Amino acid sequence: MGLEFHIYLRDLRVRYTSNTRKLSMILKVKHPAWSKIERGINPPPKPSILKFFARVVQAQSYEEVELFALAKRWKPSPNTNRPHDLLLPPAEAIPILGEREYNRRMEAAYEANKPDYQHKHYKAVLPMGTAEVSESDQEQEAQTIIHAS
């Protein structure tokens, strides 16, 4: 699979500081958004922010080149649009928490791994029980029907 952008970015950041809040303030990026970038949920930031990041963490020129090359090949993490493992409440907690609180915590677990904005790899996940079909799914079905006949 090779090296991934978000892992490389995190490694460069850890050499400089373990405090992501401090770094996100320096870069003028919201902390939750930066956290999602480092986890591979959000796509890489603008080139100007990456360039500033490389200066802040005192990256060598070859590390900066590698960072930009990985940013161009970025693919979302497999955890995107899935519940965050640390926030996911166990099903046995329903009688203790109550169904309403359990559902609120489940929504928070999904929200933690949902991209902040739409991008070319983002695919909105419909809530369970909805029968809506997205336009891209309809096009794919139409193409499949054409190929099948």
C-alpha positions, 0 to 999 in steps of 0.5 A: 500500500505504501506511505500515506499522506496523513501518516507522513504528516503526523510523523512530521508533526510529532517531531516538532510537537505533540500538541496538535492544538498549538500547531493548529493555532499556528497554522490558523486551522480549526483543531477538529479539522486538523485532527481529521486531516491527520486521521485521513478523514479530510483531504490535505489542506491547501498548498499554502498551508502545507508549505507553512506547515513544512516551515513550522516543523522545519521539514527538509526540502526532500520531506516537503517534496514527499509531503506534496507528492503524497498529498496529490495521491491522497485517498480517504482513510477506510475509517471515513463515514464509519463510527469512531471506535473510541466513541462507539458505545457498546450495545449492552449500554442501551438499558443503562444509558437509555435509547435516546442517549445511546442514539446520540452517542452513536451519531457522535461516533459517526460524526467524528469520522465524517468529512467536514466538507464534500470533496471528490472522494466524499460519498454522503452516507444516507441514514439507515431506513431511507430509500433515496438513491443518489444520482451517481448510484442511479447512473451506475445502475443505468450503465449496468443495465446498458451493459447487461443487455 
